[in-house]
Amino acid sequence: MKTNKQIIDSHKKGYYLTVGKLKEELEKYPDDTLVVSQRVEDVYYEKHGWETIKKPNPMYKEFDCEYTPVWSVCHYLNEADGEGCLYLDLHY
């Protein structure tokens, strides 16, 4: 099993969203924009080997919070159903 650092380092080398890329994208959105992320099916983790970064859950000590690296910002700026949100995709 990989450590959190190994998972993070491997994703930084790919096409995943970084703070620098996010800063560029954020210039296009007003400050009160809600940030939401895509939900993906468990099959990506269970059968396709997606790894998560595990952090202690601050409310439920017996569980970990699991995080997935974000792939990119998905633009819905000009669409009526965009609803003023910044959408983050977990895969391409």
NUTORSE-365514 format. One line per field, with one value per residue: residue in three letters; x, z, y of N, C-alpha, C in turn. Coordinates in steps of 0.05 Angstrom, whole numbers, plus 5000, padded with zeros to 4 digits. Layout:
BEGIN
code: [ALA;...]
n_x: [X;...]
n_z: [Z;...]
n_y: [Y;...]
ca_x: [X;...]
ca_z: [Z;...]
ca_y: [Y;...]
c_x: [X;...]
c_z: [Z;...]
c_y: [Y;...]
//
This chain:
BEGIN
code: [MET;LYS;THR;ASN;LYS;GLN;ILE;ILE;ASP;SER;HIS;LYS;LYS;GLY;TYR;TYR;LEU;THR;VAL;GLY;LYS;LEU;LYS;GLU;GLU;LEU;GLU;LYS;TYR;PRO;ASP;ASP;THR;LEU;VAL;VAL;SER;GLN;ARG;VAL;GLU;ASP;VAL;TYR;TYR;GLU;LYS;HIS;GLY;TRP;GLU;THR;ILE;LYS;LYS;PRO;ASN;PRO;MET;TYR;LYS;GLU;PHE;ASP;CYS;GLU;TYR;THR;PRO;VAL;TRP;SER;VAL;CYS;HIS;TYR;LEU;ASN;GLU;ALA;ASP;GLY;GLU;GLY;CYS;LEU;TYR;LEU;ASP;LEU;HIS;TYR]
n_x: [5017;5011;5040;5009;5040;5068;5025;5006;5052;5057;5012;5020;5055;5026;4969;4936;4897;4929;4949;4968;4945;4892;4888;4892;4844;4807;4804;4764;4716;4666;4675;4636;4623;4601;4639;4641;4648;4656;4620;4642;4634;4639;4665;4710;4748;4747;4753;4785;4830;4838;4868;4863;4874;4884;4859;4855;4790;4759;4712;4694;4731;4742;4741;4769;4776;4770;4804;4806;4849;4837;4819;4808;4782;4716;4680;4622;4605;4574;4527;4458;4445;4488;4487;4518;4563;4629;4654;4687;4722;4734;4755;4774]
n_z: [5000;4982;5011;5034;5016;4972;4938;4929;4906;4859;4831;4824;4782;4738;4699;4734;4773;4800;4851;4826;4774;4789;4812;4766;4740;4778;4773;4738;4763;4809;4878;4912;4892;4894;4907;4878;4874;4828;4834;4835;4815;4858;4832;4806;4846;4869;4827;4788;4812;4832;4877;4944;4985;5051;5110;5180;5208;5235;5266;5273;5300;5290;5236;5171;5130;5061;5003;4935;4882;4843;4775;4737;4725;4708;4660;4665;4656;4621;4615;4628;4667;4700;4749;4780;4803;4816;4783;4795;4764;4775;4741;4671]
n_y: [4977;5044;5104;5165;5208;5186;5176;5228;5253;5223;5239;5293;5295;5284;5301;5327;5374;5429;5477;5522;5519;5520;5572;5603;5590;5607;5662;5671;5668;5694;5714;5691;5642;5575;5516;5454;5382;5327;5266;5201;5133;5076;5035;5055;5058;5007;4969;4992;5011;5063;5107;5133;5191;5188;5216;5232;5229;5285;5284;5232;5189;5135;5129;5144;5202;5204;5225;5245;5260;5319;5323;5366;5433;5441;5475;5511;5562;5594;5569;5558;5521;5521;5546;5580;5555;5528;5476;5415;5364;5295;5259;5250]
ca_x: [5000;5027;5035;4996;5061;5073;5002;5006;5074;5052;4991;5031;5070;5007;4952;4916;4895;4947;4941;4974;4924;4867;4889;4886;4816;4791;4801;4740;4692;4662;4683;4615;4617;4603;4656;4630;4664;4642;4619;4648;4625;4658;4680;4736;4766;4747;4762;4804;4854;4842;4878;4854;4891;4869;4865;4838;4764;4759;4688;4691;4759;4746;4740;4785;4765;4785;4805;4815;4860;4819;4830;4807;4759;4697;4668;4593;4601;4554;4503;4436;4444;4513;4478;4538;4582;4655;4653;4713;4720;4753;4767;4770]
ca_z: [5000;4980;5031;5024;5002;4947;4921;4922;4888;4833;4817;4816;4757;4716;4689;4754;4780;4820;4861;4805;4753;4802;4814;4739;4736;4797;4764;4721;4780;4831;4904;4926;4877;4908;4894;4881;4859;4815;4849;4818;4825;4874;4815;4800;4868;4875;4805;4771;4827;4841;4905;4958;5006;5076;5132;5203;5209;5260;5282;5279;5302;5280;5207;5157;5107;5037;4983;4909;4867;4823;4748;4725;4728;4686;4656;4659;4661;4604;4613;4647;4689;4715;4776;4795;4817;4803;4783;4794;4754;4786;4719;4645]
ca_y: [5000;5068;5124;5189;5224;5173;5180;5257;5258;5211;5254;5319;5292;5280;5323;5334;5402;5439;5503;5542;5517;5529;5601;5614;5586;5622;5689;5672;5664;5712;5703;5676;5618;5550;5497;5426;5362;5305;5241;5178;5107;5060;5017;5067;5051;4978;4952;5006;5017;5090;5109;5157;5201;5184;5234;5226;5243;5300;5279;5204;5180;5108;5129;5163;5217;5196;5246;5237;5283;5330;5323;5392;5449;5437;5501;5515;5590;5606;5552;5564;5502;5523;5553;5595;5537;5520;5446;5402;5337;5276;5244;5264]
c_x: [5018;5020;5021;5016;5066;5049;5001;5028;5069;5031;5001;5045;5052;4993;4933;4918;4914;4938;4946;4953;4898;4866;4882;4856;4798;4786;4775;4714;4690;4669;4661;4606;4621;4621;4645;4648;4646;4642;4625;4639;4647;4675;4707;4756;4769;4759;4784;4829;4858;4849;4866;4875;4875;4879;4846;4812;4762;4734;4686;4718;4763;4746;4760;4768;4782;4782;4816;4826;4840;4833;4831;4783;4741;4680;4638;4586;4578;4529;4483;4437;4470;4509;4499;4557;4608;4655;4680;4708;4741;4766;4760;4746]
c_z: [5000;5004;5018;5007;4974;4928;4911;4902;4860;4817;4809;4789;4733;4708;4709;4761;4803;4830;4840;4783;4764;4804;4787;4734;4753;4789;4747;4737;4802;4858;4918;4911;4894;4893;4900;4865;4849;4834;4829;4831;4839;4856;4808;4821;4871;4852;4788;4785;4834;4870;4918;4979;5031;5098;5155;5202;5235;5277;5291;5278;5291;5249;5196;5137;5084;5015;4957;4895;4846;4796;4736;4733;4704;4683;4649;4662;4646;4601;4635;4671;4706;4744;4792;4811;4801;4805;4779;4785;4767;4765;4693;4630]
c_y: [5025;5087;5148;5206;5212;5177;5209;5262;5246;5227;5282;5318;5289;5305;5334;5364;5408;5467;5524;5542;5527;5559;5614;5612;5603;5651;5693;5672;5686;5698;5687;5651;5593;5531;5469;5407;5340;5281;5219;5153;5092;5042;5028;5060;5021;4962;4965;5016;5046;5090;5134;5165;5201;5203;5227;5242;5258;5294;5250;5191;5152;5106;5149;5178;5209;5218;5235;5262;5292;5331;5351;5408;5445;5463;5499;5544;5602;5590;5558;5546;5502;5531;5567;5579;5534;5489;5434;5373;5320;5259;5258;5253]
//
